[in-house]
């Protein structure tokens, strides 16, 4: 029996939990029902039930489980536990009520009820009927949930009683939840026949629990370990655990996620079926475990060659292993049921057999190359030769596996194989000859490049450090200086992605040391141009390490000049990747400075060139930049059309952590602008699930704050905002990152009722950065600051001028930025004390500008609400009611729950039709109830008047009426009474 009890964390089962809760709600209305919950061992069936009981079960919960005694287990075991629990809860009364003539049929299951009847005629049907009746009679209005766990171990009697209850429970609130292991249902298991029959019954449903996804595994492990996982840890844990929560928990408790052996608990669970097999079948399983290194799959021909058994003996053994659900037939071969099962079987091997089998496989692959895909052949040979201690052949195979991986853009595999080469380097005397004459430093360089391309930025930095230690700083020959320059450039790239503050130092040092005529210089210039553009800096001779800049004929270099120099050197070096990178920088600068047509042309040329040269990182960088600028000028549809297929390509190439997260971020911004908050949430979550770099994590976190606020999830927004560091962002000089963070934090401060803090944050930032370098984000920041200004007290007058001046100096490109400017101008007009007519005109212009920016529904909904607030303040209640109604409807369409709530609150305060609060106690009118609610919050008459858009005198009259109707002496007593009544 599996005991109901919590595991350390609960993740990834929200949909299934909601299904159980909804099912319980239907059962509570008197419609009994059954849910059959299936899944592999350890997938979380019991944990789901425990969470359901904790969160939603309102009636009695009776749980019992079948015992692991084979399919002929202990009769009625789960129902004995259920009835015994019920007896403890209710006492004997409901059981004795069924004892006609003193015969207690249920004593056959519960001896404590007394002697069982001796008459066996029709005893089974009577027993079943009494179980049915006692469950029905004790259900009560809140209902009963009966949990039967581990149905795969149930005996015939238990299965028969379960079927009887499912068929005969009628109009009583009894919910049956039965769990079973899908991986224990071998071909002849009786439950295989029973499940389809039960599913055909009208009140029976089935839920299959699948494994957790990569992000859910990472979240579960992070909660257990108390810290987020590194990318490589998260990927390895998901691969090893197959997303099974029990295995995740067991592995996450180990010090070394990547290399820890299978823990004892899961090991025994996994190996149970294997121990019931005969020696030959166990041997075949062990042989398969050694060879199934390609995703747990092994071809039959390869297995047969390595097993070296007679054909009929092999077939018999394989049948037994498949029937035991250790292996599953997979095309023309076999696959282990779980990755950890293969590990556990493999770890059972004694050392001698382990070495012999690996060598047998390595040699078999020489004669059966078609037994594995061509792109996996060298990698699998490398693995087997290494495990067989054939080190020279292992190094050679690892090198060629890395070469093939690089050709197919499999960067993670390339890195793994190159690190295998480095591991064996000092143990193989002729290592240089086996890697086509390359030095160890060159292998380190290639490994660092693969790590960087694969998103392993910390590992890339470590590899660069190791390689740089072997290249003298004072090297005079061009080859060594060029190699050192490349390594410094790679480390600089890694550091910019890590955001450790030293990336630019390395890039500048690389420029100083790399000879211009040595290949790789164009690549360095193109990347440096990119960084200078993002930081909005100009390199001068005064920059540390660039005293030699004058030797290039310049005293300063801008991003534009660096990119154009990169193009010239790329032409000389025939370096198409550097050319593409430089074109992306030039195109981005053109679009950002107003030359949209030329900028877009350059970007599209660069993207096409990157595709031709099969450089997905550059291709995706170009798409990200182009889609960003298209979104900022209002071409959201074109941006989305670019991003969707590129995001699919990132998935296909397994580059989600490298580029996919940024694609997801850009697509989330598109959806957020267009007012599709659920779609924005989906893509933000997708970005985080991709295990992004630290740099991309910051961007995602900033947008996540704003999406969570729109959803009305302020706690989630605050939690995510704790990850943002505005000071750190300013130090990196990346203007987009700075403004995205400030936008998120200002939005949060305003929503939390601290507009002065929001304004202070914006004002301080605008003094330290130049917003014109990123007008798209700058206008969004100013628009949020304008909203904060409208809610601020004394700070409004102090900051009105600086915000107005900043807006006046900011360029406007496209209808989206024009709309944001118009909304800001309306907010500034209101905050500046404009009269009602002028404020109405400003909001009318703002709404017209929003209409001219197609699809900007969220911006328009906020403008409608701002216009409604302004109309209400000007005592134009009719206009306010119309505007706030439109705002609420549009916010609801967008899924912007927070904005919809604010609109609903304003609608109620202005007395819009259909929004009046219900009549309160003691005959209070709806308006008096609203006043009482504000009294409970400690509001003065003037504050009540302001919030309800009435005069202070009218507010005073309402307070007097409330005190009289409730028979209370003063306002404080009225506030206390309101809180007692749940008003406030």
Buried (B, 14 or more C-beta within 10 A) or exposed (E): BBEBEEBEBBBBBEEBBEBBEEBBBBBBEBBBBBBBBBBBBBBBBBBBBBBBBEEBBEBBBBBBBBBBEEBEBBBBBBBBBBBBBBBEEBEEEBBEEBBEEEBBBBBBBBEEBBEBBEEEEEBBEBBBBBBBBBBBBBBEEEBBBBBBBBBBBBBEBBBBBBBBBBBEBEEBBBBBBBBBBBBBBBEEBBBEEBBEEBEEEEBBBBBEBEBBBBBBBBBBBBBBBEEBBBBBBBBBBBBBBBBBBBBBBBBBBBEEBEEBEBBEEBBEBBBEBBEEBEEBBBBBBBBBBBBBBBEBBBBBBBBBBBBEBEEEEBEBBBEBBBBBBBBBEBEEBBBBBBBBBBBBBBEBBEEEBBBBBBBBBBBBBEEBEEBBEEBBBBBBBBBBBBBBEBBBBBBBBBBBBBBBBBEEBBBBBBBBBBBBBBBBBEEBEEBBEBBEEBBBBBBBBBBBBBBBBBBBBBBBBBBBBBBBEEBEEEBEEEEBBBBBBBBBBBBBBBBBBBBBEBBBBBBBBBBBBBBBEBBBBBBBBBBBBBBBBBBBBBBEBEBEBBEEBEEBEBEEBBBBBBBBBBBEBBEEBEBBBBBBBBBBBBBBBBBBBEBBEEBBBBBBBBBBBBBEBEBBBBBBBBBBBBBBBBBBBBBBBBBBEBBEEBBEBBEEBBBBBBBBBBBBBBBBBBBBBBBBBEBBBBBBBBBBBBBBBEBBBBBBBBBBBBBBBBBBBBEBBBEBBEEBEBEBBBEBBBBBBBBBBBBBBBBBBBBBEBBBBBBBBBBEBBEEBEBBBBBBBBBBBBBBBBBBBBBBEEBBEEBBEBBBEBBEEBEBBBBBBBBBBBBBBBBBBBBBEBEBEBBBBBBEBBBEBBEBBBBBBBBBBBBBBBBBBBBBBBEBBEBBBBBBBBBBBBBBBBBBBBBBEBBBBBBBBBBBEEBBBEEBBBEBBBBBBBBBBBBBEEBEBEBBBBBBBBEBEBBBBBBEBBBEBBEBEEBEBBBBBBEEBEBB
